[in-house]
Each structure stands twice: as structure tokens, then as C-alpha cells.
């Protein structure tokens, strides 16, 4: 009997050893950029400028065209972003009064960093995440068991590398802000109840609810407190992310003036503007979005939360999604908060079978300009503040 259990024990050890060897091999390594291949930059990118340089600063929306390879390492991710910062530097568009805004969830896909190279070649995100789970089984099950969310699997995926994601995210954007001496609103990243410790470092709380979190980096590379957490997650987010307290909307002091930051759908709700009214000079909104066909399709109505009382629900399925953005988001609600300048920046790229075709909304003196979808290329949008 003892020999039987000894053999079983040896077999388990062999199987576990084989698994760990398999899980650790073939991974993308920092500065070796996966399979020794840098991200493929789109040679074409669009530059759009609005307003006249008054010396008061500018809001610069960057829509980097990102692919799965862009997220294979933190190095690749930084190089992918530097391409656009270098264009701005070359044209002397960056100053200490520049506010650079990136799209929503831009940091979240660092969950794929340093994974097996096969992940970045998968056709669908489902296949890519399945491979990632298989090579991180113990971390995945740990997060699954601690999950406070309804969708425990999705929570566990974004929890399993949260601490590393937070460090890489801060490292990349802190470096860019310091090197290019500008303020960066670093899109957002999904993290378990992230906070800033006494050393100015992002830290996460294991097993805590995940919040869609935006971070502002000053032109010295330091994080400007506090972190911004999404107030009104949409249906697709509610399975694994939580809603933040509406009383926690900050206003940031920058060299370009007082800045408000709302994450995507938050810009649709009057409650999100309660703490911003008469306090901010301009507003920025990082967003994700989808294929442009969704923007042009009939609006399905408010997503995730009940429509505010000032919304005409007869507009549902009668106006387009794009028309609804103009009628009910930043364009309308910023003015009621006495904010008359701003920008809404959407994601663009090709991440597995996710192919967001981002637009940009420019708010100038209560009038909104909607740029066409950025399809198959990156874009830089420069708005001079007045």
C-alpha cells in the first residue's frame, strides 16, 4: 500500500513539474518582444487640429492603433505609444501645458503581457484567454475562489496578474509623462480596488471588487491623486466590475487649468457632474466603443443603469447610437456643469477578433465636432484650449 501511494505521489510530482515547465516556456520576454518582433506600426496615421494656440495649453487625444502584439510585453506597449508621442514632439505640440488623453481600457490588456507567444497569434480573444488560463491555472483558480463578482471566470482572468499589470501600467505611463514632460490621462485599466500607497505607487487589494480605473500622471511622472473609478459600468462590465461612489469625482489641477475626467458611460449621467459643476475648465472622457456599424445603428437605450429623468426614452431605436452620444453625453451635460471645452477619445485597433473603430468628439464652446471612425490606422487630435 505504501508503495502504491509513493508511486501516486511521484506521478503527481512528475505531472506538476511537467505542467510548470510547459507553463513557463515559450513566453514573451521583456525587450525580446515575444518572438523577437516589434509591434507592427500602421504607417498611416491621421493628425487633426482644432482651435488656435492661445498659450493656455492643449488637449491631445491619442488613438494608437494597437494589436495583440502591442501587449506581448510592457516594452512593446511602451514602444507602440512612443511612436505617437515622438510625432508630437517632432512637431513641437507637447508642452508642460499639454494634456494627453488615451482611450478607455488601454491598460487592461496588459493582462496578456509575458504570456505564451501562441496567444498573440490566436484568431479570437476567447481562444487567447483560454490559453492564458491554462498556463496560469493556480493563479486563475485562486482568483476564482476569491471572486466577489457574478462572472467569476472573467474576474479571475483580470485578477490573476493584477499586481503585475498595475506595475507595468504605472511604469509605462510614468516614463512617458516624465520623458515628454506632459500630463497624461492614461485611459483606464481594470484592477481590484486600486489605490496609491505612501511611496506614490499603485497597489491592488487581492480579492476586492474590480473597478475600471483611470490614472492621471503629472509631467514629473508622478500620479496625481486620487484615482478615478468608473461610476456607471455598462451591462458587459457589470459581471466582473463594480460601480464606484458617485461622490468621489475629483477635479485635477494642471498647468492648463482645472480638469475633470469621466470614464466613458459616466459622461451620460447627471450625477457624474455633481462634483464638477463650476469647478472644472475642461473635461476629458476616455472611451472604448465598438465597430463603427454600432455607432451608426439604432440606439438601444441606456446600458447598465436606468435612464436619467431628463432622457426622452422614445428616442430608443429611433435615433442612432452616435446621435445619442451627442444628445445625452458630454456634449449636453458638460455645459450644464459650466464646462465648455473637452474631448472624448475612443479606442481603435485590432486585438484578436475585437476591432474597435474609434471616433473622437471635440467640445469647443458648447459645440461638438464628431470625427469619423479611425479604421485601420492611428490618430492624433490636438485641441487648443481657449
C-alpha positions in Angstrom: 0.0 0.0 0.0 2.9 2.4 0.9 4.5 1.7 -2.5 1.2 2.4 -4.2 0.9 5.9 -2.6 4.5 6.5 -3.2 4.0 5.8 -6.9 1.0 8.1 -7.0 2.9 10.8 -5.2 5.8 10.5 -7.7 3.4 10.6 -10.6 1.8 13.8 -9.2 5.2 15.4 -8.8 6.1 14.5 -12.4 2.9 15.8 -13.8 3.1 19.1 -11.8 6.7 19.5 -12.8 5.8 18.9 -16.5 2.9 21.4 -16.2 5.1 24.1 -14.6 7.8 23.6 -17.3 5.2 23.9 -20.0 3.5 26.9 -18.5 6.8 28.8 -18.2 8.2 28.1 -21.7 7.6 30.0 -24.8 6.6 33.2 -23.1 7.2 36.7 -24.4 10.1 38.2 -22.6 10.7 41.9 -21.9 12.9 43.6 -24.5 12.9 40.5 -26.6 9.4 41.4 -27.6 7.9 38.0 -27.8 9.2 36.2 -30.8 11.8 39.0 -31.4 9.3 41.0 -33.3 8.4 44.6 -32.6 4.8 45.8 -32.9 3.6 46.4 -36.4 3.0 50.1 -36.7 0.5 51.4 -39.2 2.4 53.6 -41.5 -0.7 55.8 -41.9 -1.9 57.9 -39.1 -4.1 60.9 -39.1 -3.4 64.3 -37.4 -6.3 66.6 -36.7 -6.0 70.1 -35.2 -8.8 72.3 -33.8 -8.6 75.9 -32.4 -5.8 78.4 -32.3 -2.8 78.3 -29.9 -3.6 80.8 -27.2 -0.8 79.8 -24.9 -3.3 78.2 -22.5 -2.4 74.7 -23.3 -3.9 71.9 -25.4 -5.8 68.6 -25.1 -4.2 65.9 -27.2 -6.2 62.8 -27.9 -4.1 59.8 -29.0 -5.8 56.8 -30.6 -2.9 54.4 -31.0 -3.6 51.6 -33.4 -2.9 48.6 -31.1 -2.8 44.9 -31.8 -2.3 41.8 -29.6 1.4 42.0 -30.3 1.5 45.5 -28.8 0.6 43.9 -25.5 3.1 41.0 -25.6 5.4 42.9 -23.3 5.4 46.2 -21.4 8.3 47.1 -23.6 6.2 46.6 -26.8 3.3 48.5 -25.2 5.6 51.5 -24.5 7.2 51.4 -27.9 3.7 51.3 -29.5 2.7 54.5 -27.6 6.1 56.3 -28.1 5.5 56.3 -31.8 2.7 58.8 -31.4 4.5 60.9 -28.7 7.5 61.2 -31.0 5.3 62.6 -33.8 4.0 65.2 -31.4 7.5 66.0 -30.1 8.8 66.4 -33.7 6.0 68.9 -34.4 6.5 70.8 -31.1 3.0 70.1 -30.0 3.9 68.9 -26.5 4.5 71.4 -23.7 4.1 71.4 -19.9 0.5 72.6 -20.5 -0.3 69.6 -22.7 -3.0 67.1 -21.5 -2.6 63.8 -23.4 -5.7 61.5 -23.3 -5.7 57.8 -24.1 -8.7 55.5 -24.6 -10.6 53.5 -22.0 -9.2 50.1 -21.1 -5.9 50.8 -22.8 -4.0 49.3 -19.8 -6.3 46.4 -19.2 -4.9 44.2 -22.0 -1.5 44.2 -20.2 -3.1 41.1 -18.7 -1.7 39.4 -21.9 1.8 40.6 -21.3 4.6 38.0 -21.0 2.3 35.1 -21.9 2.9 32.3 -24.3 3.7 33.5 -27.8 0.8 31.5 -29.2 -1.7 33.8 -27.5 -0.8 36.7 -29.7 -1.4 34.6 -32.9 -4.9 33.4 -31.9 -7.8 34.4 -34.0 -10.2 35.2 -31.2 -10.0 36.6 -27.7 -11.8 33.6 -26.3 -9.1 31.3 -27.6 -6.3 33.6 -26.4 -7.8 33.8 -22.9 -8.3 30.1 -22.7 -4.7 29.5 -23.5 -3.7 32.1 -20.8 -5.9 30.4 -18.2 -4.4 27.0 -18.9 -0.9 28.4 -18.4 -1.8 30.2 -15.2 -4.2 27.6 -13.6 -3.3 28.1 -10.0 -3.5 31.9 -10.1 -6.7 31.7 -12.0 -8.4 29.3 -9.5 -7.2 31.5 -6.6 -8.9 34.5 -8.1 -12.0 32.4 -9.0 -12.4 31.3 -5.4 -11.9 34.8 -4.0 -14.1 36.5 -6.6 -16.9 38.7 -5.3 -18.3 39.2 -8.8 -21.1 37.4 -10.7 -18.8 36.4 -13.6 -16.2 34.6 -11.6 -14.2 33.4 -14.6 -13.8 36.9 -16.1 -13.0 38.3 -12.7 -10.3 35.7 -12.2 -8.7 36.4 -15.6 -8.2 40.1 -14.7 -7.3 39.3 -11.1 -4.6 36.7 -11.8 -2.0 39.3 -12.9 -3.4 42.5 -11.4 -0.4 43.4 -9.3 2.0 43.0 -12.2 -0.4 44.8 -14.6 -0.5 47.8 -12.1 3.3 48.0 -12.0 3.7 47.8 -15.8 0.9 50.3 -16.4 2.5 52.8 -14.0 6.0 52.2 -15.3 5.0 52.9 -18.9 2.9 56.0 -18.4 5.1 57.4 -15.7 8.0 57.1 -18.1 6.1 58.7 -21.0 4.9 61.6 -18.8 8.4 62.3 -17.5 10.2 61.9 -20.8 7.7 64.1 -22.8 7.0 66.4 -19.9 3.2 66.4 -20.2 0.2 65.4 -18.2 -1.3 62.1 -19.2 -4.8 60.8 -18.6 -3.8 57.1 -19.1 -7.1 55.8 -20.4 -8.1 53.1 -17.9 -7.2 49.7 -16.5 -9.3 47.1 -14.7 -7.9 46.5 -11.2 -9.1 45.1 -7.9 -9.7 48.2 -5.7 -6.5 50.0 -6.7 -5.1 52.8 -4.6 -1.9 54.8 -4.2 0.5 53.9 -1.3 2.7 56.3 0.7 5.5 55.8 -1.9 3.3 57.0 -4.7 2.9 53.5 -6.2 -0.2 51.9 -7.4 -1.3 48.9 -5.3 -4.2 46.5 -5.6 -6.3 44.7 -3.0 -6.4 41.0 -3.7 -9.9 39.6 -3.8 -11.5 43.0 -3.8 -14.1 44.2 -6.4 -12.5 45.2 -9.7 -13.0 48.8 -10.8 -12.5 50.3 -14.2 -9.8 52.8 -13.1 -8.3 55.8 -14.8 -5.0 57.4 -13.6 -3.6 60.9 -14.2 0.2 61.2 -14.4 1.8 64.7 -13.9 4.6 65.9 -16.1 7.1 64.8 -13.5 5.8 61.2 -13.9 4.1 61.1 -10.5 0.5 60.0 -10.1 -2.0 62.8 -9.4 -4.3 61.7 -6.5 -6.9 60.4 -6.4 -7.6 57.5 -8.9 -10.8 57.8 -11.0 -13.1 54.8 -10.8 -16.0 54.3 -13.2 -19.3 55.1 -11.7 -21.7 53.5 -14.2 -20.3 50.3 -15.7 -22.4 49.0 -18.6 -24.1 45.6 -18.8 -21.0 43.9 -20.3 -18.8 45.2 -17.4 -21.2 44.5 -14.5 -20.4 40.8 -14.5 -16.9 41.5 -13.3 -16.5 45.1 -12.4 -18.2 47.2 -9.6 -19.6 50.7 -9.6 -17.7 53.4 -7.7 -19.2 56.0 -5.4 -20.6 59.0 -7.3 -19.4 61.3 -4.6 -15.8 60.6 -5.4 -15.4 62.5 -8.7 -12.2 64.7 -8.4 -11.1 67.8 -10.2 -7.4 67.9 -11.1 -5.2 71.0 -11.0 -2.9 71.1 -14.1 -0.8 73.8 -15.8 -3.6 74.0 -18.4 -6.3 74.6 -15.8 -8.8 72.6 -13.7 -9.5 69.2 -15.4 -12.4 66.8 -15.0 -12.2 63.1 -16.0 -15.1 60.9 -16.7 -14.8 57.3 -17.9 -17.0 56.6 -21.0 -20.6 55.9 -20.0 -20.2 58.1 -16.9 -20.5 61.1 -19.2 -24.1 60.2 -19.8 -25.3 60.6 -16.2 -26.0 64.0 -14.5 -24.9 62.5 -11.1 -21.4 62.2 -12.5 -21.2 66.0 -12.9 -22.4 66.9 -9.4 -18.9 67.5 -8.0 -17.7 69.1 -11.2 -20.1 71.9 -11.6 -18.4 75.3 -11.7 -15.1 73.7 -10.7 -13.5 72.5 -14.0 -12.2 74.4 -17.0 -12.3 71.4 -19.3 -13.3 67.7 -19.4 -11.7 64.6 -20.9 -13.5 61.3 -21.5 -11.6 58.0 -22.3 -14.0 55.6 -24.1 -13.9 52.1 -25.7 -16.6 51.8 -28.3 -17.0 49.1 -31.0 -17.1 48.8 -34.7 -18.5 51.9 -36.4 -21.5 50.0 -37.5 -22.7 50.1 -33.9 -22.2 53.9 -33.9 -24.4 54.2 -37.0 -27.0 51.6 -35.8 -30.2 52.4 -33.9 -29.7 53.3 -30.3 -30.8 50.6 -27.9 -31.1 52.9 -24.9 -29.2 53.4 -21.6 -27.0 50.5 -20.8 -26.4 49.2 -17.3 -28.4 51.7 -15.3 -31.8 53.4 -15.5 -32.1 56.4 -17.8 -31.9 59.8 -16.1 -35.3 61.6 -15.8 -34.3 64.1 -18.5 -33.9 61.4 -21.2 -36.6 61.0 -23.8 -36.9 57.2 -23.9 -39.0 57.4 -27.1 -35.6 58.0 -28.7 -34.8 54.3 -28.2 -34.4 52.6 -31.6 -35.4 55.9 -33.3 -32.1 57.7 -33.3 -28.6 56.3 -33.9 -26.1 55.4 -31.2 -24.0 58.3 -32.5 -26.9 60.8 -32.2 -27.5 59.6 -28.7 -23.9 60.3 -27.7 -24.4 63.9 -28.9 -27.8 64.3 -27.3 -27.1 62.7 -23.9 -23.4 62.6 -23.1 -20.6 65.2 -22.8 -22.0 67.4 -25.5 -25.1 68.2 -23.4 -24.1 67.6 -19.8 -20.8 69.4 -19.7 -22.4 72.7 -20.5 -24.9 72.3 -17.6 -21.8 71.9 -15.3 -20.4 75.1 -16.8 -17.7 73.2 -18.7 -17.3 74.3 -22.3 -14.2 72.5 -23.6 -13.2 68.9 -23.8 -12.6 65.7 -25.7 -13.9 62.2 -25.8 -11.3 59.7 -27.1 -12.3 56.2 -28.3 -10.1 53.0 -28.7 -9.0 51.9 -32.1 -7.1 48.8 -33.2 -7.3 45.0 -33.9 -7.0 42.8 -30.8 -7.8 39.3 -31.9 -11.4 39.5 -33.1 -12.0 42.8 -31.3 -11.7 45.5 -33.9 -12.9 48.8 -32.3 -13.1 51.7 -34.8 -12.8 54.7 -32.6 -14.1 58.2 -33.1 -13.2 61.4 -31.3 -15.6 64.0 -30.0 -14.3 67.6 -29.7 -16.1 70.0 -27.4 -15.5 73.7 -28.2 -17.7 76.5 -26.7 -20.6 74.0 -26.2 -20.4 72.8 -29.8 -19.3 69.3 -30.6 -17.4 68.1 -33.6 -17.5 64.4 -34.3 -14.6 62.9 -36.2 -15.2 59.9 -38.5 -14.1 56.4 -37.4 -10.4 55.7 -37.3 -10.3 52.5 -39.3 -7.0 50.6 -39.8 -4.9 53.5 -38.6 -4.0 55.5 -35.6 -4.9 59.2 -35.0 -3.7 62.2 -33.0 -6.2 65.0 -32.3 -5.0 68.3 -31.0 -7.4 70.8 -29.4 -6.0 74.2 -28.3 -7.7 75.5 -25.2 -9.2 79.0 -25.2 
